Amino acid sequence: MAELFFSAMAHIFDPFNFLFMTAGVTLGILVGCLPGLTATMALAILVPFTFTMDAIPALMTLGGIYCGSMYGGSISAILVNTPGTPSAIGTTFDGFPLTKKGMAEHALVTSAFGSSIGGLFGALCLLVLTPLLANVALKFGPPEYFWMAIFGLSIIATLSSDNILKGLIGGAIGLMISTIGLSPVGGDSRFTFGFYGLAAGINLIVALIGFFCIPEVLAMVEKITKERFKIADYTPKKGVPLQVIKELLGKPVLLLRSAVIGTFVGIVPGAGGNIASLVSYNEAKRWSKEPEKFGTGIIDGVAASETSNNAEVGGSLVPLLTLGIPGAPPAAVILGAIMLQGMVPGPELFTKYGEITYTFILSLFVANIIMGFIGFYGSKFFARLINIPINYLAPLIVFMSVIGSYSIRNNMMDVVIMFAFGVIGYFFRKLSFHPGPIVLGMILGPFAENGLVQSMLMGRAAGNIWAVFFTRPISIVLIILSVVSAAWPFISSYRNKKANKGGLETNA
């Protein structure tokens, strides 16, 4: 382990790798502070450009983008009351009121410091928890991988709790898309319709770019004549950063609680930074001695939101690296990047590819420190970029999407597929279909299919197919988790209705 640690640190501080990671953090902050551009979109566009890079600088760069974009969303949330990313929704509650009080710098310093603390805590949990879960994953066989895929698909109920039927339809569409190409077992050609370019299947990154980037661009164009943002003016004052940091260091319980919540929410697949941010904000208000001040402009609210959503980054990578299940949409894109490098999540990442994996994990510590430094000294410069006109921004994103899609396999068919998925994703968005279940179905479809077929072959050889699926200990645990995960939205809805009914009766 010590040898891996020193080797990883040597890779991290290699000038080439360090430069790319720093560029990734900076680019992530830039993307995050622009309203409408998400961490998922940034990662989806830039993954193809890392394909020709070695695995270590590629993953370090993507990790830096992920960390930076989660923090960057707070800049526009604080200055113009518009969260740059969904994870910064909770930051607007107290961030913008602080700006209206003339305390924008207080809010920005709080965001930078809280984001760094949360990111470091999440990275620590990632470092500690992933090897433990990887040892459990060593006991996985085809039946366990099948049930793990089913457990991952059950997350659709959480992703689409507002309309589970549409979520299930989206997941089914994703599963169907994952079957395009040659069958992994029999080698039969499926759903290619005579197009040779589809024989290799739909590339995951191409689909991600189509579903996450093009619909956002079309939505931006729709709003091109609508609201324009006006950046709040603020002048940095001497001593404010030190004053704010001292005040935050006097609130260790707030920071620790928010970091724990963010990490836990990140580990739970399908939740994401927006849920982490809102849950943490709610708990900060619940445990505060002065809850009435929340929403009026206090740094506690900003610290709770930002510490939590950045801790979620490390948490979302825990199930990804060990079980192949992304804890959040940006983590799903990183899963695609890992697979593009020829690696498969699971025990092999910590044995065969241990040097790469530990370098990636430890680089998140350095990336969060860099992010805090850039946040302290550069947030005002990033803030000026919020006013980039959409008529310049939208064509740039489309151009990057085309280049990224083509560069993966040098195939124009991928560009056509990307645009096709983009248009489909746009209309699905109009119909309130979330892209998350579709992408989840695409990612987990091959795992489910391979696990199912191989398990059935094992069962036939053993003379009892049912025993292979339903008697192995880990399989039983995964079946129980799948049932609980699928039923949880219904349980939660029932509890909320019961609580509301009880509240009405009490008021009466």
Buried (B, 14 or more C-beta within 10 A) or exposed (E): EEEBEEBBBEBBEBEEBBEBBBBBBBBBBBBBBBBBBBBBBBBBBBBBBBBEBEBBBBBBBBBBBBBBBBBBBBBBBBBBBBBBBBBBBBBBBBBBBBBEEEBBBBBBBBBBBBBBBBBBBBBBBBBEBBBEBBEBBEEBBBBBBBBBBBBBBBBBBBBBBEBBEBBBBBBBBBBBBBBBBBEEEEEEBBEBEEEEEBEBBBBBBBBBBBBBBBBBBBBBBEEEEEEEBEBBEBEEEEEBBEEBBEBBEEBEEBBEBBBBBBBBBBBBBBBBBBBBBBBBBBBBBEEBEEEEBBEEBBBBBBBBBBBBBBBBBBBBBBBBBBBBBBBBBBBBBBBBBBBBBEBBBBBBBBEEBBBBBBBBBBBBBBBBBBBBBBBBEBBBEBBEBBEEEBEEBBEEBBEBBBEBBBBBBEBEBBBBBBBBBBBBBBEBBEEEBBBBBBBBBBBBBBBBBBBBBBBBBBBEEEEEBEEBBEEBEBBEBBBEBBEEBBEBBEEEEEEEEEEEEEEEEEEE
